[in-house]
Amino acid sequence: MGKKVKMKMRICPVCGSRRLERASVFSGWLTPEVWFCPDCGYRGPVYGEIEVDPSELGGGGENSPRGGREGDR
């Protein structure tokens, strides 16, 4: 059998939301990397990371890895 593929996802260190997004378009490019959570308002350089099976994610909802802003993919 083939090896199961796991995806890594960033999560908010405060509330665990998968909707973590970059605080600005310059984050990690011209300025240090800063993340923002629209669910709890967290803003900072730290994030959690989890491994998930892509089949558990469903199709493109707001909690999927593709649910963020278009430019962050």
N, C-alpha and C positions, 0 to 999 in steps of 0.2 A: 504494500500500500504506500501511497505518497505521504510525504511529510505534511502535517497540518500547518497552514500559514497563519501566523498571528500578526496583527497590526498593533503598532504602538500608538496610543492616544495620549494627548496632554489633558490633564484634569486640574481643576482649581484646587489648591491646597487647603482652602478654607471650607468650601461647601461640597466639593467633589463633582461639580458640574463639568460636563464635557464640552461646554460652549466657550471655552477659553479662547481668546483671540488677542492678536497683537494690539498694544495700546495705541500705536500710530504706524503709519506706513514707513517711517524711518527707524522703527524699533529693530535693533539688530543689524542695522546697516550704517547709519550715521551716528546713532546713539546706542547705548547699551540696550539689550533686549529686555523689554518690559511687557508683561501680559496683563490683560484686563478680563474680568469675569462679569458679564452683564447680569448674572443671577444674583450675586451677593455684593458686587461692587469692588471686589479685591483688585488691587493694582500693584504689581511688583515683579521682580525678576525670577521668582521661584514658582515652579509648577510640578505637579505630580505626573507620573507616567505609568500607564497600565497597558497590559497586553490583552487584546480582545480578539475573538474569532470573528472574522468578517461576516459570517452567516448569522451571527447574533445581533448585528447592527440594524438589519432591516434596510429600507431604501431611502436614504437621503433626507431623513427628518432632521429637525433642529439639533438632536443629540447625536447625530452621526458625524463622523470625521469630516464629511463634506458639507456639513450644515453651517459652517462659518462663512465669513466674507469671501467673495469671489477671489480677491487678490492674495489670500493666504493659503492657497492650495498648492 
